[in-house]
Structures are given as C-alpha cells and as structure tokens.
Amino acid sequence: MAGTETRTLTADGATLTYDTRGGVTDGDVLFLVGSPMDASGFATLASHFTDRTVVTYDPRGVSRSPRTDGAAETSVEEHAADLGQVIEALGAGPVDVFASSGGAVNALALVERHGELVRTLVAHEPPTAQVVPDREVMLAVCADIHATYLRDGLGPAMAKFIAVTSRKGPFPATWADEPTPSPADFGLPTEDDGSRDDPLLGQNMRHCTGYRPDFAALRAARTRVVIAAGQESEGEFAARAATAVAERLGTELVVFPSHHGGFLGGEFGQHGAPEPFAKTLRHTLDTHR
C-alpha cells in the first residue's frame, strides 16, 4: 500500500512484521487483524480509512513473520501476546481493533489479558467451537480436518474445511458417516505434495477452534467488545459462534454486510461488499468511541 512503513520486531519464537499506513497518532490507530490471513488481505478495507492510522500485520508463521522456534502449531495465547507486542511498539496508547476470523479469537484473548491496550474491539465471526450448542461435534469436526491434513495433505483437508465452513446449521452427531467431499469439486489438488506448512490447516486449526473465551475477563475489561457477523453468514459455523459469544457477553450481535470475508475487494480472488462493510465498521467504531 502506498505510504506504508514496514517494521519488524522480535517476539518469543518468531519475527513479526507489521505495517503502518499514515503517521502514528495517539488515539487514532485502527489495527486490522486476521489469522491466518496476512496484511495483504486488508488492502481494500484500509483504503476506506485514510483519515486514520491503519496498522496491519502478518501473524506468526505466515508470510513475512516466520517462526524461529520450529513449532508446528501456534496457540491463541501466543497470537494474543504478539498482538499486544505490536500495539505496545506503536506507543500510541489504546487502539481500536477490527479482527476477523481467527484474528477475532486472538484479539478476544488479548482483551482478556490486556484490555488496557484496546479501546474498542470489533470481533467479526470468531470461529470458536467451544460456545456453539453442537460443541463436541464441532470440536471433533475441526480435529478431523487437522488430522486429514497431516495424513493426506492440503487438497482433502481444504475440501473438508470449505464444506464445513459453508454449511448452514448445527452438525449432526452422525457427521462422520456423511460422504467425504472431493478436492476436485473445489478445484483443489488431488495429489499430496508432501508439504505440511499450511498455517490454517496445520498451525492454527486446533488451537483457534478449541479456544474457550474467558467471558468474566472480557466483561471486566475496560475494552468495549463488539461481536459481529456477516448477514450472508447466518447459520454458518463462524457466525453461529459469533452469536453465541455475543449472548454469553450479554451484548447485541452487530450484523455486517456480506459474508465471512465481506471486507475483501478482490484479495485472494474473493469479493465481499467492502464499501458498505467499511461504512458499518466506521459507524460501529464511532458509536463506541
């Protein structure tokens, strides 16, 4: 992105790379967070906030933020510590955070521990299986995706992941008896290339979906926590989890335009509704400033 300054910092077990767009000003920082999505996924959304300092980063183990400890998986607590370290390095006081998907889980964990670093958190579709009514089934489904990746590689595991995340409604206890989706149906590779370095399926899958939020800590934090879900996502796993988190916090779920990636404007070949999404985000942030 034009006018972007890239910085790095050393964390425990990783080198973190983050970008600042615009001069860092106290009280005016908007941190856009994903996981495992890296900073490039927020290019369109950031373009709608030229009046603010926008910060993006690559989570550990992704793109420009390599792990230095050789670990195969990353815990939510590690991601949360990384977010805190980036915010502290900015030296701008509490920041506003928009966090998507796994990034929303990690940001909730940050607020549980260091609410003083975040003024408002908008957590968009945090996919934690611990809060949905079909908890045990969803934990087993997510564990199966991870096991499929380790056993069979990217194609079969990603086919399962797509089928799971796009499915509407709770999963039945008989889910394992259902036909297995074919990688070819999604244009995915059918041959295993032997690699096992995918950050979604290998590094983050089990810890992200298995994280249990500390609702007492979230309610006690000075941070204003807003839970959001896409209008088109209703009934899908991440949106169901968002609804359950909002209910446990005793807050109203905020419905954003589009779907799980509603802020995307062509990044990764995917399109949401970035302009109305950005307007909703701005309104949500301004309402709670």
TORKOL-143368 format. One record per residue (C-alpha): residue number from 1; residue in three letters; chain; x negated, y negated, z. Coordinates in nm, 3 decimals. Layout:
residues N
+-----+-----+---+---------+---------+---------+
|   k |   r | c |    east |   north |      up |
+-----+-----+---+---------+---------+---------+
| NUM | ALA | A |       X |       Y |       Z |
...
+-----+-----+---+---------+---------+---------+
//
This chain:
residues 289
+-----+-----+---+---------+---------+---------+
|   k |   r | c |    east |   north |      up |
+-----+-----+---+---------+---------+---------+
|   1 | MET | A |   0.000 |   0.000 |   0.000 |
|   2 | ALA | A |  -0.125 |  -0.347 |  -0.085 |
|   3 | GLY | A |  -0.258 |  -0.546 |   0.208 |
|   4 | THR | A |  -0.308 |  -0.236 |   0.416 |
|   5 | GLU | A |  -0.601 |  -0.190 |   0.652 |
|   6 | THR | A |  -0.703 |   0.168 |   0.729 |
|   7 | ARG | A |  -0.859 |   0.258 |   1.062 |
|   8 | THR | A |  -0.972 |   0.575 |   1.235 |
|   9 | LEU | A |  -1.008 |   0.679 |   1.594 |
|  10 | THR | A |  -1.142 |   0.985 |   1.768 |
|  11 | ALA | A |  -0.892 |   1.193 |   1.963 |
|  12 | ASP | A |  -0.942 |   1.514 |   2.157 |
|  13 | GLY | A |  -0.977 |   1.775 |   1.883 |
|  14 | ALA | A |  -0.903 |   1.552 |   1.584 |
|  15 | THR | A |  -0.993 |   1.238 |   1.394 |
|  16 | LEU | A |  -0.682 |   1.023 |   1.347 |
|  17 | THR | A |  -0.635 |   0.790 |   1.052 |
|  18 | TYR | A |  -0.376 |   0.513 |   1.067 |
|  19 | ASP | A |  -0.281 |   0.215 |   0.853 |
|  20 | THR | A |  -0.168 |  -0.135 |   0.946 |
|  21 | ARG | A |   0.021 |  -0.347 |   0.700 |
|  22 | GLY | A |   0.014 |  -0.713 |   0.797 |
|  23 | GLY | A |  -0.177 |  -0.865 |   1.087 |
|  24 | VAL | A |  -0.109 |  -0.702 |   1.423 |
|  25 | THR | A |   0.110 |  -0.937 |   1.628 |
|  26 | ASP | A |   0.226 |  -0.882 |   1.984 |
|  27 | GLY | A |   0.588 |  -0.770 |   1.999 |
|  28 | ASP | A |   0.628 |  -0.738 |   1.623 |
|  29 | VAL | A |   0.489 |  -0.391 |   1.542 |
|  30 | LEU | A |   0.704 |  -0.125 |   1.378 |
|  31 | PHE | A |   0.541 |   0.219 |   1.389 |
|  32 | LEU | A |   0.679 |   0.464 |   1.130 |
|  33 | VAL | A |   0.615 |   0.821 |   1.239 |
|  34 | GLY | A |   0.663 |   1.157 |   1.068 |
|  35 | SER | A |   0.540 |   1.510 |   1.120 |
|  36 | PRO | A |   0.405 |   1.687 |   0.930 |
|  37 | MET | A |   0.474 |   1.410 |   0.676 |
|  38 | ASP | A |   0.184 |   1.170 |   0.645 |
|  39 | ALA | A |   0.172 |   0.793 |   0.599 |
|  40 | SER | A |   0.237 |   0.810 |   0.224 |
|  41 | GLY | A |   0.596 |   0.916 |   0.286 |
|  42 | PHE | A |   0.683 |   0.577 |   0.436 |
|  43 | ALA | A |   0.569 |   0.357 |   0.146 |
|  44 | THR | A |   0.920 |   0.268 |   0.034 |
|  45 | LEU | A |   1.060 |   0.214 |   0.384 |
|  46 | ALA | A |   0.764 |  -0.005 |   0.480 |
|  47 | SER | A |   0.828 |  -0.226 |   0.177 |
|  48 | HIS | A |   1.159 |  -0.333 |   0.335 |
|  49 | PHE | A |   0.984 |  -0.468 |   0.647 |
|  50 | THR | A |   0.735 |  -0.718 |   0.507 |
|  51 | ASP | A |   0.826 |  -0.957 |   0.788 |
|  52 | ARG | A |   0.681 |  -0.720 |   1.047 |
|  53 | THR | A |   0.353 |  -0.545 |   1.112 |
|  54 | VAL | A |   0.411 |  -0.189 |   0.990 |
|  55 | VAL | A |   0.189 |   0.092 |   1.117 |
|  56 | THR | A |   0.180 |   0.441 |   0.969 |
|  57 | TYR | A |  -0.047 |   0.736 |   1.037 |
|  58 | ASP | A |  -0.140 |   1.088 |   0.932 |
|  59 | PRO | A |  -0.064 |   1.336 |   1.214 |
|  60 | ARG | A |  -0.349 |   1.561 |   1.325 |
|  61 | GLY | A |  -0.418 |   1.841 |   1.084 |
|  62 | VAL | A |  -0.261 |   1.651 |   0.791 |
|  63 | SER | A |  -0.424 |   1.462 |   0.502 |
|  64 | ARG | A |  -0.677 |   1.212 |   0.641 |
|  65 | SER | A |  -0.654 |   1.329 |   1.005 |
|  66 | PRO | A |  -0.849 |   1.656 |   1.020 |
|  67 | ARG | A |  -0.859 |   1.872 |   1.328 |
|  68 | THR | A |  -1.208 |   1.906 |   1.468 |
|  69 | ASP | A |  -1.135 |   2.190 |   1.711 |
|  70 | GLY | A |  -1.034 |   2.457 |   1.459 |
|  71 | ALA | A |  -0.698 |   2.520 |   1.631 |
|  72 | ALA | A |  -0.432 |   2.689 |   1.419 |
|  73 | GLU | A |  -0.134 |   2.526 |   1.592 |
|  74 | THR | A |  -0.063 |   2.186 |   1.742 |
|  75 | SER | A |   0.153 |   2.125 |   2.046 |
|  76 | VAL | A |   0.409 |   1.848 |   2.076 |
|  77 | GLU | A |   0.212 |   1.717 |   2.373 |
|  78 | GLU | A |  -0.098 |   1.677 |   2.155 |
|  79 | HIS | A |   0.101 |   1.485 |   1.893 |
|  80 | ALA | A |   0.252 |   1.265 |   2.164 |
|  81 | ALA | A |  -0.093 |   1.187 |   2.303 |
|  82 | ASP | A |  -0.210 |   1.095 |   1.953 |
|  83 | LEU | A |   0.081 |   0.853 |   1.908 |
|  84 | GLY | A |   0.002 |   0.692 |   2.239 |
|  85 | GLN | A |  -0.363 |   0.655 |   2.148 |
|  86 | VAL | A |  -0.279 |   0.483 |   1.819 |
|  87 | ILE | A |  -0.038 |   0.243 |   1.992 |
|  88 | GLU | A |  -0.294 |   0.158 |   2.260 |
|  89 | ALA | A |  -0.559 |   0.099 |   1.993 |
|  90 | LEU | A |  -0.334 |  -0.164 |   1.832 |
|  91 | GLY | A |  -0.350 |  -0.373 |   2.150 |
|  92 | ALA | A |  -0.014 |  -0.534 |   2.074 |
|  93 | GLY | A |   0.191 |  -0.423 |   2.372 |
|  94 | PRO | A |   0.508 |  -0.214 |   2.339 |
|  95 | VAL | A |   0.606 |  -0.133 |   1.981 |
|  96 | ASP | A |   0.923 |  -0.030 |   1.803 |
|  97 | VAL | A |   0.911 |   0.323 |   1.661 |
|  98 | PHE | A |   1.111 |   0.486 |   1.384 |
|  99 | ALA | A |   1.036 |   0.857 |   1.397 |
| 100 | SER | A |   1.158 |   1.119 |   1.153 |
| 101 | SER | A |   1.198 |   1.496 |   1.187 |
| 102 | GLY | A |   0.905 |   1.649 |   1.375 |
| 103 | GLY | A |   0.781 |   1.297 |   1.433 |
| 104 | ALA | A |   1.104 |   1.230 |   1.625 |
| 105 | VAL | A |   1.033 |   1.525 |   1.857 |
| 106 | ASN | A |   0.679 |   1.399 |   1.913 |
| 107 | ALA | A |   0.798 |   1.044 |   1.979 |
| 108 | LEU | A |   1.052 |   1.164 |   2.234 |
| 109 | ALA | A |   0.769 |   1.344 |   2.411 |
| 110 | LEU | A |   0.567 |   1.021 |   2.407 |
| 111 | VAL | A |   0.851 |   0.824 |   2.564 |
| 112 | GLU | A |   0.891 |   1.090 |   2.834 |
| 113 | ARG | A |   0.531 |   1.032 |   2.936 |
| 114 | HIS | A |   0.457 |   0.671 |   2.842 |
| 115 | GLY | A |   0.775 |   0.475 |   2.795 |
| 116 | GLU | A |   0.584 |   0.155 |   2.859 |
| 117 | LEU | A |   0.430 |   0.188 |   2.512 |
| 118 | VAL | A |   0.760 |   0.190 |   2.321 |
| 119 | ARG | A |   1.026 |  -0.081 |   2.326 |
| 120 | THR | A |   1.285 |   0.092 |   2.105 |
| 121 | LEU | A |   1.263 |   0.443 |   1.963 |
| 122 | VAL | A |   1.490 |   0.544 |   1.677 |
| 123 | ALA | A |   1.457 |   0.923 |   1.664 |
| 124 | HIS | A |   1.601 |   1.046 |   1.335 |
| 125 | GLU | A |   1.704 |   1.414 |   1.326 |
| 126 | PRO | A |   1.461 |   1.570 |   1.578 |
| 127 | PRO | A |   1.472 |   1.946 |   1.499 |
| 128 | THR | A |   1.453 |   2.095 |   1.846 |
| 129 | ALA | A |   1.629 |   2.431 |   1.870 |
| 130 | GLN | A |   1.639 |   2.409 |   2.249 |
| 131 | VAL | A |   1.951 |   2.191 |   2.255 |
| 132 | VAL | A |   2.187 |   2.345 |   1.998 |
| 133 | PRO | A |   2.466 |   2.586 |   2.102 |
| 134 | ASP | A |   2.307 |   2.867 |   1.898 |
| 135 | ARG | A |   1.974 |   2.808 |   2.074 |
| 136 | GLU | A |   1.849 |   3.168 |   2.098 |
| 137 | VAL | A |   1.937 |   3.242 |   1.736 |
| 138 | MET | A |   1.770 |   2.923 |   1.607 |
| 139 | LEU | A |   1.454 |   2.989 |   1.806 |
| 140 | ALA | A |   1.441 |   3.337 |   1.652 |
| 141 | VAL | A |   1.504 |   3.198 |   1.304 |
| 142 | CYS | A |   1.221 |   2.946 |   1.337 |
| 143 | ALA | A |   0.985 |   3.209 |   1.479 |
| 144 | ASP | A |   1.070 |   3.429 |   1.181 |
| 145 | ILE | A |   0.975 |   3.153 |   0.935 |
| 146 | HIS | A |   0.638 |   3.117 |   1.107 |
| 147 | ALA | A |   0.583 |   3.495 |   1.111 |
| 148 | THR | A |   0.681 |   3.519 |   0.744 |
| 149 | TYR | A |   0.422 |   3.254 |   0.660 |
| 150 | LEU | A |   0.145 |   3.437 |   0.844 |
| 151 | ARG | A |   0.243 |   3.768 |   0.686 |
| 152 | ASP | A |   0.348 |   3.675 |   0.331 |
| 153 | GLY | A |   0.226 |   3.324 |   0.262 |
| 154 | LEU | A |   0.377 |   2.994 |   0.151 |
| 155 | GLY | A |   0.643 |   3.093 |  -0.102 |
| 156 | PRO | A |   0.852 |   3.338 |   0.102 |
| 157 | ALA | A |   0.826 |   3.126 |   0.419 |
| 158 | MET | A |   0.916 |   2.800 |   0.247 |
| 159 | ALA | A |   1.212 |   2.966 |   0.076 |
| 160 | LYS | A |   1.342 |   3.065 |   0.418 |
| 161 | PHE | A |   1.273 |   2.719 |   0.553 |
| 162 | ILE | A |   1.470 |   2.548 |   0.276 |
| 163 | ALA | A |   1.760 |   2.789 |   0.315 |
| 164 | VAL | A |   1.766 |   2.735 |   0.692 |
| 165 | THR | A |   1.740 |   2.356 |   0.692 |
| 166 | SER | A |   2.007 |   2.310 |   0.425 |
| 167 | ARG | A |   2.259 |   2.546 |   0.583 |
| 168 | LYS | A |   2.568 |   2.394 |   0.743 |
| 169 | GLY | A |   2.693 |   2.509 |   1.081 |
| 170 | PRO | A |   2.564 |   2.740 |   1.355 |
| 171 | PHE | A |   2.373 |   3.055 |   1.265 |
| 172 | PRO | A |   2.536 |   3.389 |   1.342 |
| 173 | ALA | A |   2.369 |   3.649 |   1.562 |
| 174 | THR | A |   2.357 |   3.871 |   1.251 |
| 175 | TRP | A |   2.139 |   3.627 |   1.055 |
| 176 | ALA | A |   1.857 |   3.882 |   1.015 |
| 177 | ASP | A |   2.091 |   4.110 |   0.817 |
| 178 | GLU | A |   2.153 |   3.846 |   0.551 |
| 179 | PRO | A |   1.977 |   3.862 |   0.210 |
| 180 | THR | A |   1.629 |   3.706 |   0.208 |
| 181 | PRO | A |   1.603 |   3.403 |  -0.023 |
| 182 | SER | A |   1.367 |   3.437 |  -0.317 |
| 183 | PRO | A |   1.083 |   3.187 |  -0.362 |
| 184 | ALA | A |   1.155 |   3.185 |  -0.736 |
| 185 | ASP | A |   1.502 |   3.043 |  -0.668 |
| 186 | PHE | A |   1.336 |   2.728 |  -0.535 |
| 187 | GLY | A |   1.052 |   2.709 |  -0.786 |
| 188 | LEU | A |   0.804 |   2.826 |  -0.524 |
| 189 | PRO | A |   0.504 |   3.054 |  -0.580 |
| 190 | THR | A |   0.582 |   3.423 |  -0.558 |
| 191 | GLU | A |   0.219 |   3.529 |  -0.513 |
| 192 | ASP | A |   0.029 |   3.486 |  -0.187 |
| 193 | ASP | A |  -0.288 |   3.282 |  -0.243 |
| 194 | GLY | A |  -0.421 |   3.378 |   0.100 |
| 195 | SER | A |  -0.424 |   3.029 |   0.245 |
| 196 | ARG | A |  -0.273 |   2.971 |   0.588 |
| 197 | ASP | A |  -0.331 |   2.599 |   0.638 |
| 198 | ASP | A |   0.017 |   2.460 |   0.576 |
| 199 | PRO | A |   0.088 |   2.208 |   0.855 |
| 200 | LEU | A |   0.464 |   2.261 |   0.853 |
| 201 | LEU | A |   0.488 |   2.639 |   0.845 |
| 202 | GLY | A |   0.170 |   2.720 |   1.032 |
| 203 | GLN | A |   0.060 |   2.435 |   1.253 |
| 204 | ASN | A |   0.383 |   2.277 |   1.379 |
| 205 | MET | A |   0.678 |   2.511 |   1.325 |
| 206 | ARG | A |   0.697 |   2.693 |   1.657 |
| 207 | HIS | A |   0.596 |   2.410 |   1.888 |
| 208 | CYS | A |   0.818 |   2.146 |   1.728 |
| 209 | THR | A |   1.137 |   2.351 |   1.714 |
| 210 | GLY | A |   1.067 |   2.509 |   2.053 |
| 211 | TYR | A |   1.014 |   2.182 |   2.241 |
| 212 | ARG | A |   1.259 |   2.116 |   2.525 |
| 213 | PRO | A |   1.307 |   1.742 |   2.584 |
| 214 | ASP | A |   1.291 |   1.613 |   2.942 |
| 215 | PHE | A |   1.622 |   1.428 |   2.950 |
| 216 | ALA | A |   1.576 |   1.296 |   3.301 |
| 217 | ALA | A |   1.246 |   1.136 |   3.198 |
| 218 | LEU | A |   1.398 |   0.994 |   2.881 |
| 219 | ARG | A |   1.688 |   0.839 |   3.071 |
| 220 | ALA | A |   1.447 |   0.694 |   3.328 |
| 221 | ALA | A |   1.210 |   0.544 |   3.071 |
| 222 | ARG | A |   1.213 |   0.171 |   3.006 |
| 223 | THR | A |   1.237 |   0.251 |   2.635 |
| 224 | ARG | A |   1.571 |   0.211 |   2.459 |
| 225 | VAL | A |   1.617 |   0.551 |   2.290 |
| 226 | VAL | A |   1.845 |   0.569 |   1.986 |
| 227 | ILE | A |   1.920 |   0.909 |   1.831 |
| 228 | ALA | A |   2.015 |   0.908 |   1.463 |
| 229 | ALA | A |   2.121 |   1.149 |   1.189 |
| 230 | GLY | A |   2.197 |   1.120 |   0.819 |
| 231 | GLN | A |   2.557 |   1.101 |   0.700 |
| 232 | GLU | A |   2.498 |   1.379 |   0.448 |
| 233 | SER | A |   2.319 |   1.597 |   0.705 |
| 234 | GLU | A |   2.624 |   1.673 |   0.916 |
| 235 | GLY | A |   2.625 |   2.037 |   1.020 |
| 236 | GLU | A |   2.259 |   2.098 |   0.931 |
| 237 | PHE | A |   2.015 |   2.216 |   1.196 |
| 238 | ALA | A |   1.825 |   1.889 |   1.250 |
| 239 | ALA | A |   2.145 |   1.684 |   1.255 |
| 240 | ARG | A |   2.310 |   1.927 |   1.497 |
| 241 | ALA | A |   2.005 |   1.893 |   1.721 |
| 242 | ALA | A |   2.024 |   1.513 |   1.700 |
| 243 | THR | A |   2.390 |   1.522 |   1.802 |
| 244 | ALA | A |   2.309 |   1.745 |   2.099 |
| 245 | VAL | A |   2.019 |   1.524 |   2.212 |
| 246 | ALA | A |   2.242 |   1.215 |   2.200 |
| 247 | GLU | A |   2.508 |   1.394 |   2.401 |
| 248 | ARG | A |   2.256 |   1.500 |   2.665 |
| 249 | LEU | A |   2.129 |   1.143 |   2.690 |
| 250 | GLY | A |   2.482 |   1.009 |   2.717 |
| 251 | THR | A |   2.439 |   0.783 |   2.415 |
| 252 | GLU | A |   2.622 |   0.747 |   2.087 |
| 253 | LEU | A |   2.469 |   0.908 |   1.779 |
| 254 | VAL | A |   2.387 |   0.646 |   1.514 |
| 255 | VAL | A |   2.472 |   0.763 |   1.163 |
| 256 | PHE | A |   2.229 |   0.652 |   0.892 |
| 257 | PRO | A |   2.292 |   0.660 |   0.517 |
| 258 | SER | A |   2.190 |   0.963 |   0.310 |
| 259 | HIS | A |   2.018 |   1.275 |   0.441 |
| 260 | HIS | A |   1.717 |   1.403 |   0.638 |
| 261 | GLY | A |   1.481 |   1.213 |   0.406 |
| 262 | GLY | A |   1.715 |   0.923 |   0.346 |
| 263 | PHE | A |   1.433 |   0.666 |   0.361 |
| 264 | LEU | A |   1.243 |   0.825 |   0.072 |
| 265 | GLY | A |   1.223 |   0.633 |  -0.254 |
| 266 | GLY | A |   1.058 |   0.892 |  -0.476 |
| 267 | GLU | A |   0.778 |   1.000 |  -0.246 |
| 268 | PHE | A |   0.715 |   1.371 |  -0.298 |
| 269 | GLY | A |   0.972 |   1.360 |  -0.582 |
| 270 | GLN | A |   1.256 |   1.309 |  -0.335 |
| 271 | HIS | A |   1.510 |   1.028 |  -0.325 |
| 272 | GLY | A |   1.736 |   0.911 |  -0.049 |
| 273 | ALA | A |   1.903 |   0.573 |  -0.015 |
| 274 | PRO | A |   1.610 |   0.364 |   0.109 |
| 275 | GLU | A |   1.766 |   0.019 |   0.081 |
| 276 | PRO | A |   2.081 |   0.087 |   0.290 |
| 277 | PHE | A |   1.872 |   0.310 |   0.516 |
| 278 | ALA | A |   1.633 |   0.021 |   0.583 |
| 279 | LYS | A |   1.925 |  -0.216 |   0.646 |
| 280 | THR | A |   2.069 |   0.025 |   0.902 |
| 281 | LEU | A |   1.730 |   0.063 |   1.069 |
| 282 | ARG | A |   1.681 |  -0.313 |   1.085 |
| 283 | HIS | A |   2.027 |  -0.362 |   1.234 |
| 284 | THR | A |   1.964 |  -0.088 |   1.489 |
| 285 | LEU | A |   1.631 |  -0.238 |   1.593 |
| 286 | ASP | A |   1.765 |  -0.594 |   1.606 |
| 287 | THR | A |   2.064 |  -0.485 |   1.812 |
| 288 | HIS | A |   1.839 |  -0.339 |   2.077 |
| 289 | ARG | A |   1.558 |  -0.596 |   2.081 |
+-----+-----+---+---------+---------+---------+
//
